[in-house]
């Protein structure tokens, strides 16, 4: 694994985007320096970023296997893609995974047996690779029958272990499966928690033993976008565009993380994120009963994308409007500042009112961080310039400029277990 990553990093060191980057002014500032003296005086925050991969296509999801191999998904939501799930074979090369045959459904093929539109790939605590396929073809509004599914793969052989087909009777309201996290310790064989980012939003639980699938909080206050929501990207206002006709950003539940017995999720087109106990979602509660235990840790200062969590209870959230990744500690023992009269340190969970968002990394390289994964002390993430994509630009002009890079930054922690 270390040799593989070292090879990628060495290749990255010999390649630059349009020359060598200058030292950030914020890194040259002293206590006597005026802030805002130069137009480029925007703070670069956090540890350095190491490029681990670049490619001509804009990636969505990112997964890591225990050997350090990097996998990417290329969602077909906005544009056609030849391959929708790949494995990096070098710093700027990829191969379809688990095979080329999986990447597109043949005419007449059952859509449960091929990839339609892969959104993410996630490694669980037992070494199983989970692939989430929305089943929605490019340009369509609803999943192809049997196309929406959660697939468990052997990451070494690429063999399909089990396929959980999302029930077609739950396809209503343009469902768009987006992200998945798995807790192997719940129930008999574990549970998967799945977000979907249609304008209605929801969180689905899948019993990995029986396959029982329940869609929770559909069209709820806690899963739907803020009314009239617009955002910012690289200092410019963004919204949805169809030619010269504008509309509000309208994505619902998107990122999701599991830690400390809770589910954390964000509503992409909003300034809101939430959490509730995992048990609440698997205990046959009604939506009203789940809503009664949902907690609100305060506003989030950006449109949101991917979530992840580490083994110290820290939740990380991609903040595209801020060119940043933020985090919040959920365990009181990890808190280093007094907040609202509660001293640093201690025991138990942080109260919702005392969540204190901080910036992990911020800078011009963080061009719409979308998906994150943690391995061996490193936080990996994709960037895809989503705010510059045609659907968010006037007259649908594609302002993205690749190649698109994925990075890692040192956090010294492992993935949540």
N, C-alpha and C positions, 0 to 999 in steps of 0.2 A: 504493500500500500504506500509506504513512504517513498519508495523508488518511483512509483507511478506519479505521485503528487509532485515529487522533486523534478521529474521530467517535464510535467506540465508547466511548473513554475519557471524552470530554466528557459523553456521556449517563450513564455510570456515576457521574461525579462529582456529578450532580444527584440520584442515587437512593441511598437508604441502607436498611439493614435496621433497622427499629425505632429510628431516630434515629442520632445520631452516636456513634461508638465512643469511649470514653475512652482516654487515653494509658495504655499498659500500665505497670503498676507496675515491671516490670523495666527499663523505659526511664527511670524516674525515680530508680532506685536509685543510691546513692553507695557508696564504700568503707566508710562508717560506718553504712549502713543494715542493719538486721537482715533477714535473708532469712527469708521465711515468716511475717512479722508479720501479714499480711492473708490472708483466704481466697482472694482473687483474685491472690495473688502467685505466679503461674506465669510462667516466663520466656517471652517472645516473642523468637524468635531469627531473625536473618537480615535481608536487605534487605526493603524494603516490597513489598507485593503490590498489583498494579493489576488491578482487575476488568475483564475484557474481554467478558464475556457472562453473562447469567443467563436461566434458563428454568424453566418450571413442571415439567418432567420431569427426572428424574435421569439425567445422561449417563454413559456408560461411556468410550468412546474419544474421542480428539481428534486431528485432523490439520490441517496447515497447508499451503497451496500457496505457491509462490514469490511470489505477489502479496499475501500476507498474509491471504487469506480463511481463515476458521476453519470446520472441518467437525466434526460430532459424530456419534457412534453411540449408539443406544439399544438395548442388548441386550435380547432377549426372554427371558432366562433366568428372571427372577423375576416378570415381569409382562408382559401384552400391551402392544404399542406400535403406534400407527398408522403411524409412520415409524421406520425403523431406521437411516437415514443421512440427515443433513441438512447444509445449508450455512447459516451465520449470515448473515442479511440486515440485522441491526441488533443493538443491545445486548440486546434481549429478543425478537427475532423470528428465525424460521428458515423454510427452505423445503426440501422433499424434494429429495434429490440422488441421481443425476443427473436423476431425474424421479419423479413420483408413481407411474407405472406400475411402476417397479422395486421399490417398497416392499413389495409383497405378491404372493405367487404366486396366480394365478387358478386356478380349479378345472380340473384336468387339465393344467396347464402344467408343463413340464419344470422341475424345481427348480434346474437349472443356469442358467436364464435369468431368474431373479428373486431378490430377497433373501428369505432365510428368517430369519436372525438374525445381523445384522452385529455384530461385536465391536470391530473397530478399523479405522482407515484410516491408512496410512503413506505418506509421500513418500520415494522413494528418491533417490539422488545424481544420477540422470539425469532427474528431473522426472516420473517415472511415479507415479501414485497406486495403491497396493495396498490392496484391500479384502478383509478376511478374514471369511468367513461360516461360522459353525459348522454351519449346516444343521439345527440342532436346534430344532424349533418350541417355542413356549411350552407347558410341561407335558409335553413328551416326554422320553424318555431317550436316544434315538438319532437320528442325522441322518436326514432324509428322503433317499431315494435321489437321488444327484447334487446334494444341497443343500449339502454341505460342499465349500467351494471357495475358491480364491484368485483374485481378479480384478484385472487390470491395466487402469486407465482413463487416458484422456487427461484431465488435470485441467481443461483449458480448455474442451473441448467436451463432456465427459461421455461420450465414445465408449468402448465396451468394446474394448480392444486384444487381450486374450487371456484365456481362462478356463482355469484349472488345476483340474480336478475332482478332489477327494480320492477315491482309490480306495475304493469301497464295501467291498472285502475288508479294509480297515484300520479299519472302523467298530467293531470289537469293543471290549468293555469301556467302553461309554458314552462314546466319544470326544467331547470338547468343545473344538474349536479355539478358541484364545483370542487370541494375539498373533503378530505377524509382524515380522521385520526382513529386509532384503535387502542382500546384498553383490553389486554389479554386476560386480566384478572377478574373481570366481571362475569357473573353467570358461570355456565359450564365451559364455554370455549371462548369467551370474550364478547365484546360488543364493538361495532363500528359506529362512529358518529359522523354524519355527513351533512355538509351545508349545500344549499343551492341558491344561486344568486339571480333568480328571476325577480321581477318587481314585487313579487309576493313573499318570497323568502320562506324558509322553513329549515328545521333541523330533523334529520331522519336518523333513527336508530335501527341497527340491524343486529339481531341475535346471531352470532356466528356459528352457533350450534344448530339451531332450527331454521335459520334463514328468515325468521319472522321480521317483517319490515314495517315500521310505524313512522309516519310523517307528523312531526310535532310543530306547533306554533306557526302553522300556515297563515300567511297574511296577518301576522300579529304585529302589535306595536314594537315588539322586540326583534322582528326579522325584516321589516319593510324599510325602504329608503325614506330619508327626510323629504317632505314635500318641497318641491321647487329647488332641489339641491343642485348646485353647480360647484366647481372646484377650481383649483389652480394647478398649473404645471410649468415649471421653469419661469415663474413670474407672470404667466399669461393665463387668462380665464379660459377654462374648458367646459364644454357641455356636449351633448350629443347633437350631431348634425346629419341631416339628409339633404345634401346639396346646400341650399340656402335656408332650409327650414330647420329651426332649432327646437330642441326639447331638453328637458332636465335629465341629469344623470339618474338612472333608475335601477341600479343593481342592489339586490337584497343581501342576505347572509352570504359571507364569502370566507374569510379566514377563520380557522378553528384550531384550538389547542386544548390539550388535556393535561392537568397537573393538580396535585393536592386534592384529588377527588372531585374536582370541578371541571365543567366545560366552559371554555372562554371562546367567545365568538364576536365578530364584528359585522356590521352592516356596511357594505362598501360605500354606497352613495349616502353617507351620513357622517355625523360627528359623534356616533354612539357605538359603544361596545358593552358587552354584558357578560355575566357569568351566572351559573347555577350548578347545583350538585349533579354529578352524573347519575346518581341514584334516582333523582327526580324524573329523569328521562326514561328510565327502564323499569319503573314501578307502577305502570298502568295508570298513571295520573292523567286527568283530563288536561287539556290545554289551559283552562282557567286555573287549575291547581298548580301547574308548572309556572304560569305567569306570576302567581302569588309568591313564588320563592326566587324569581329572577332578581339579581342584584345589579345595580348600575354604579360602576366605579367612577363616573364622571365623564365629561365630554372628551372626545379624542380630537386633536387639532389637525385633522387631515382626512381626506378620503383614504380608505384603508384597503389593504390587500391581504397577503398571507400572514398567518400567525404561526408561532411555534413556541415551545417551552423547553427549559432545561431541567437538569436533575436537582437544582436548588430552588425550584419553584418560581423561576423568573419567566415571565411571558414577554415575547418579542413580537412587535407588530410593524409591518411595513407601512410607511407614511409617505405616499408618493407626492403629495402636495408640498412636502417639506424636504424632498430629496434626502430622506432619512429613514432610519430604523429606530423605533423607540422601544422602551421596555418598562415593565413595572414588576416589582418584587411582590409576591403574594404571601410569602412566609415572613412573619414578624422577625424571626431570627436573622434574616438577610437584610433587614432595613438598617441603613447607616445614618439616617437623619431623624431628628425629632419631627413629627408631623401631627398637627392638631393636638398638642399636649401629650402625645404618646412618645415615649423615649425610644431611641434606637435599640434594636435587639429585642429580646424577649421570646415568648413562645406563642404558638398558635398561628392562625391565619390573620393576615392584615384585614382590618375592617374595610368595607367597600368605600366608606367616606375618606379613608386615609391612603388610598392608592395614590402613588406619586410617580407619574410618568416622567421618564428621563430619556435623554438621547444617547443611543449607543454609537451610531455613526451618522454623519451628515456631510455631504459634499457633492460636487458636480458629477462624480462617478456614479452616484446612486440615482440612476435614471429610471425611476419607477421600479424599485425592488418589488418583486411579485411573490416569490416563493422562497422559503428558507428551510434548511435542514442542518442538523448538528451532528458532528462526528469528531471524536478524539480531540475535543477542546476547541474546535473551529466551528464557527457559524458560516455556512455557505448560503449564497442567495443569487437569484437571477435578476437581471435588469432587462427591460424590454421597451422602454420609451412609450408606454401605452398612451400617455397623454398626447402624444404627437401622431397617433394612428389616425387613419382617414375618418373613422367614425366620430372622432372628437375634434375634427378640424373643419372650418368653414369650407364649403364646396368639396369636402372630403379629399383634401390634398394630403397626401402622405408625407409628413415632415420627419419621419424617423430616418435616422442615418446610422447604419451599422458599420462594421460588424458589432454585434451585441455581446457584451461581456458578462460573465458570471464571476463572482468574487467570493473570497472567504476572509474572515477577520477573527482574530484570536479572542476567545472568551474564557478559556480554561475550564470549561464545563462540558458535561455530557448531555445527551438528549433526555427528556423526561421519561420516566419509567413508571 
